[in-house]
């Protein structure tokens, strides 16, 4: 259950402006999301302290492993999923020999298959910075390249865990929309206790009503805990 409400006068103004059409509304949403994102990180930190050996956690969209490392420090079995070969090489180098970290070189989506992973135009100039924005959902920018990658279904990714899934961190650049729709259609079927998901409706404003609806539904959902304010 995740209930975030404006805590300051500024947040109340941003909350009131978030549905204004055009730039004003989108700007208010971004500013409010940054403030709620700080709460989400604090909630994540609290939950992380409750996880340990014998548990499983999943990092979907691990990139080079910033949060994979934090998850690994709990002693839980960590399953980290990353489709981009550049980021996966760095992930492999970082966690080679770490017994409780299991790396998977594939994207995660609602359905399995093979898809094109689009990179930002600036990737070739600075892959260390721009590998975080690679996406199987959004088209590449002008000048960006794309590569074909394996895609594993979200249910299968969780099924690979051999222990109770205590937490999922998800940052998959738009592929979360279909996964979240499926989870909220049948929350009891989701084996994870908690999910912290970065949503990308600002890049696809047509998805704003969907995310608003799911955030409202999350407020009365006892399990799984679904936090849609991950920054």
C-alpha positions in Angstrom: 0.0 0.0 0.0 1.5 3.3 -1.1 -0.1 6.6 -0.2 1.7 9.8 -1.0 0.1 13.1 -0.4 1.4 16.7 -0.8 3.3 17.7 2.4 4.1 21.3 1.7 2.4 24.3 0.1 4.6 23.9 -3.0 3.6 20.3 -3.4 0.0 21.2 -3.0 0.4 23.7 -5.9 2.2 21.2 -8.0 -0.5 18.6 -7.3 -3.2 21.0 -8.4 -1.4 21.9 -11.6 -0.4 18.4 -12.7 -3.5 17.9 -14.9 -3.3 21.2 -16.7 -2.8 20.5 -20.4 0.5 21.2 -22.0 3.9 22.3 -20.6 2.5 23.6 -17.3 1.0 20.3 -16.3 3.9 18.2 -17.5 6.4 20.5 -15.6 4.3 20.2 -12.4 4.2 16.4 -12.7 8.0 16.3 -13.1 8.6 18.5 -10.1 6.2 16.6 -8.0 7.6 13.2 -9.1 11.1 14.3 -8.0 9.8 15.1 -4.5 7.8 11.9 -4.3 10.8 10.0 -5.6 12.8 11.0 -2.5 10.1 9.3 -0.4 10.2 6.3 -2.6 14.0 5.9 -2.1 13.5 6.2 1.7 10.8 3.6 1.6 13.1 1.4 -0.5 15.9 1.8 2.0 13.6 0.8 4.9 12.4 -2.3 3.0 15.9 -3.3 2.1 16.8 -3.5 5.8 14.2 -6.3 6.1 15.8 -8.5 3.4 18.6 -11.0 4.0 19.9 -14.5 3.2 17.2 -16.9 2.1 15.3 -14.2 0.2 15.3 -13.3 -3.5 15.4 -9.8 -5.0 15.2 -8.9 -8.7 16.8 -5.9 -10.5 15.0 -5.5 -13.8 17.0 -3.0 -15.9 20.2 -3.3 -13.9 22.4 -1.3 -16.3 25.9 -1.3 -14.7 24.7 -2.5 -11.3 24.3 0.6 -9.0 21.3 -1.0 -7.3 22.4 -4.5 -7.9 25.3 -3.8 -5.5 22.9 -2.6 -2.8 20.7 -5.6 -3.2 23.7 -7.9 -3.1 24.8 -6.4 0.2 21.7 -7.7 1.9 22.9 -11.3 1.4 19.8 -12.2 -0.6 19.9 -14.0 -3.9 20.0 -11.2 -6.6 18.7 -11.8 -10.1 19.9 -8.9 -12.3 18.5 -8.5 -15.8 20.2 -6.2 -18.4 19.8 -6.5 -22.2 22.4 -4.0 -23.5 25.7 -5.8 -24.2 27.8 -2.8 -23.2 26.1 -2.5 -19.8 26.1 -6.2 -19.3 29.8 -6.5 -19.8 30.4 -3.9 -17.1 27.9 -5.7 -14.9 29.7 -9.0 -15.4 33.1 -7.4 -14.6 31.7 -5.9 -11.4 30.0 -9.0 -10.0 32.2 -11.8 -11.3 32.7 -14.1 -8.4 29.9 -12.7 -6.3 28.1 -15.9 -5.4 24.7 -14.4 -4.6 24.4 -12.3 -7.8 22.9 -14.1 -10.9 23.2 -12.1 -14.1 20.9 -12.5 -17.1 21.7 -10.8 -20.5 18.1 -10.2 -21.6 15.3 -7.6 -21.6 12.2 -8.2 -19.5 8.7 -7.5 -20.8 5.2 -8.8 -20.5 5.8 -11.3 -23.3 8.9 -13.1 -24.4 10.6 -12.9 -27.8 13.2 -11.0 -29.8 13.0 -7.2 -30.0 15.1 -4.3 -31.1 16.8 -2.4 -28.2 17.0 1.2 -29.2 19.9 3.4 -28.0 20.0 7.1 -27.7 21.8 9.0 -30.4 24.5 10.0 -27.9 25.3 6.4 -26.9 28.3 6.0 -29.2 29.8 9.2 -27.9 29.4 8.4 -24.2 28.0 4.9 -23.6 28.8 5.0 -19.9 26.3 7.9 -19.5 23.6 7.0 -22.1 23.3 3.2 -21.7 20.7 3.9 -19.0 18.2 5.1 -21.7 18.2 2.0 -24.0 14.7 0.8 -24.6 12.7 -1.9 -26.3 9.6 0.3 -26.1 10.6 3.7 -27.4 12.0 4.3 -30.9 15.6 5.4 -31.1 16.5 9.1 -31.5 17.8 10.3 -34.9 21.3 8.9 -35.2 20.9 6.3 -32.6 21.4 2.6 -33.4 19.5 -0.5 -32.3 20.4 -4.1 -31.7 18.3 -7.2 -31.4 18.0 -8.7 -27.9 16.4 -11.6 -26.2 13.2 -10.8 -24.2 12.0 -12.8 -21.2 8.5 -12.6 -19.8 8.3 -10.9 -16.5 6.6 -14.0 -14.9 9.4 -16.1 -16.1 12.0 -13.7 -14.7 10.5 -14.1 -11.3 10.1 -17.8 -11.7 13.9 -18.1 -12.0 14.1 -17.2 -8.3 14.3 -20.2 -6.0 13.4 -18.3 -2.9 10.5 -15.9 -2.0 10.7 -12.7 -4.0 10.9 -9.9 -1.5 11.5 -7.0 -3.8 11.7 -6.0 -7.5 13.3 -2.8 -8.7 12.2 -2.1 -12.3 13.6 0.5 -14.7 12.9 -0.6 -18.2 12.1 2.5 -20.2 8.5 2.0 -21.1 8.2 -1.8 -21.1 6.8 -1.5 -17.6 3.4 -0.3 -19.0 2.1 -3.8 -20.1 3.7 -5.5 -17.0 2.0 -3.2 -14.6 -1.4 -3.5 -16.4 -1.1 -7.3 -16.0 -0.1 -7.1 -12.3 -3.0 -4.9 -11.4 -5.4 -7.1 -13.3 -4.6 -9.9 -10.9 -2.5 -8.7 -8.0 -2.8 -12.0 -6.1 -1.0 -13.8 -8.9 2.2 -11.7 -8.5 4.7 -13.6 -6.4 6.7 -10.5 -5.4 6.0 -8.8 -2.1 7.0 -5.3 -3.3 7.8 -3.6 -6.5 9.6 -0.2 -7.0 9.0 0.9 -10.6 10.2 3.9 -12.5 7.4 4.9 -14.9 8.0 6.7 -18.1 4.7 8.3 -18.9 6.4 11.7 -19.4 8.0 10.2 -22.6 4.6 8.9 -23.7 1.9 11.3 -22.4 -0.9 9.0 -23.7 0.1 6.7 -20.8 -0.4 9.4 -18.1 -4.1 8.3 -17.4 -3.0 4.7 -17.0 -0.2 5.5 -14.5 -2.5 7.9 -12.6 -5.1 5.1 -12.3 -2.6 2.5 -11.2 -1.1 4.9 -8.6 -4.7 5.4 -7.2 -5.3 1.6 -7.2 -2.0 1.0 -5.4 -3.2 3.0 -2.4 -5.7 0.2 -1.5 -3.5 -2.7 -2.6 -2.2 -4.6 0.4 0.0 -7.0 -1.6 2.1 -6.6 -3.5 3.2 -3.2 -2.5 3.6 -1.3 -5.8 5.5 1.9 -5.6 5.2 3.9 -8.9 7.3 6.8 -7.8 10.8 5.3 -8.2 13.0 8.1 -9.5 
